[in-house]
Amino acid sequence: MAHRIYTTSFASVYPLYVAKAERKGRTKEEVDTIIRWLTGYDEAGLEQQLASEVDFDTFFAAAPKMNEDRALIKGVVCGVRVENVEEPLMREIRYLDKLVDELAKGKAMEKILRGGKL
């Protein structure tokens, strides 16, 4: 059975990512940068996905180009070691969770983006 998050609207969770970052003095723009780095969406593409209220499954399936450096994302989020998540879609979601987590913990953007640029 598919996990409930797969059919959850990405647009409904996005404000939670932004709120988590902003509570720690980070910005919506930084959250957007992380999402764009991970998925390859440009600003207009991300806005379109949010406006369309697509679910997580569709959001990641439609991503223009998942960043190859995402395999460098390691660590624990929600009690789960992200690099050990077997199911591909759940791993992508956990990667995003981990990146937002690192942002909220004050990590430098260059480190969050694994030394890469957008």
C-alpha positions in Angstrom: 0.0 0.0 0.0 1.3 3.4 -1.0 2.2 5.8 1.8 -0.2 8.6 2.5 2.4 11.3 1.8 2.6 10.2 -1.9 -0.9 11.5 -2.6 -0.6 14.5 -0.3 -0.5 17.9 -2.2 3.0 19.3 -2.3 1.5 22.7 -2.1 -0.1 21.8 1.3 3.3 20.8 2.8 5.4 23.6 1.1 4.2 26.3 3.6 5.4 24.0 6.5 8.9 23.8 4.9 8.9 27.6 4.6 7.6 28.1 8.2 10.2 25.7 9.6 13.0 27.7 7.8 11.6 31.1 8.8 11.3 30.2 12.5 15.0 29.7 12.4 15.7 33.0 10.6 16.0 31.6 7.1 13.9 32.6 4.1 11.3 31.3 1.6 13.8 32.1 -1.2 16.3 29.7 0.4 13.7 27.0 0.6 12.9 27.6 -3.1 16.6 27.4 -3.9 16.9 24.0 -2.2 13.8 22.6 -4.0 15.1 23.9 -7.3 18.6 22.5 -6.7 17.1 19.1 -5.8 14.5 18.8 -8.6 15.7 21.0 -11.5 12.5 23.1 -11.5 13.1 26.7 -12.4 11.2 29.4 -10.5 8.2 29.4 -12.9 8.1 25.6 -12.9 8.0 25.5 -9.1 5.3 28.1 -8.9 3.3 26.2 -11.5 3.6 23.0 -9.5 2.4 24.8 -6.4 -0.5 26.4 -8.2 -1.6 23.1 -9.7 -1.6 21.5 -6.2 0.0 18.3 -7.5 0.7 15.5 -5.1 4.3 14.5 -4.1 4.3 11.6 -6.5 3.5 13.9 -9.5 5.8 16.6 -8.2 8.8 14.4 -8.2 7.8 12.4 -11.3 7.5 15.7 -13.3 10.8 17.1 -12.0 12.9 18.3 -14.9 16.2 16.9 -13.7 16.8 15.4 -10.2 20.2 16.5 -9.0 22.8 13.8 -9.3 24.5 15.1 -6.1 21.5 14.2 -4.0 23.1 10.9 -3.4 25.6 12.9 -1.2 22.7 13.7 1.2 23.3 11.6 4.3 22.0 11.6 7.8 18.9 11.1 9.9 15.5 12.8 9.5 12.3 11.8 11.3 14.4 9.0 12.9 15.2 7.5 9.5 18.6 7.4 7.8 17.9 8.9 4.4 20.6 7.0 2.5 19.0 3.7 3.6 15.5 4.4 2.4 14.7 1.7 -0.1 11.6 3.1 -1.8 12.7 5.6 -4.4 9.9 8.2 -4.0 10.1 8.1 -0.2 13.9 8.6 -0.5 13.3 11.7 -2.6 10.9 13.1 0.0 13.4 12.3 2.8 16.1 14.1 0.8 14.0 17.2 0.7 13.1 16.9 4.4 16.8 16.6 5.2 17.8 19.6 3.2 15.1 21.8 4.8 16.2 20.4 8.2 19.8 21.5 7.5 18.6 24.9 6.4 16.7 25.3 9.7 19.7 24.2 11.7 21.7 27.1 10.2 23.9 25.1 7.8 25.5 27.3 5.0 23.7 27.1 1.7 26.9 25.9 -0.1 27.1 22.9 2.2 23.3 22.2 1.9 23.7 22.2 -1.9 26.7 19.9 -1.5 29.1 22.5 -2.9 27.0 22.9 -6.0 25.2 25.9 -7.4 21.8 26.2 -9.0 
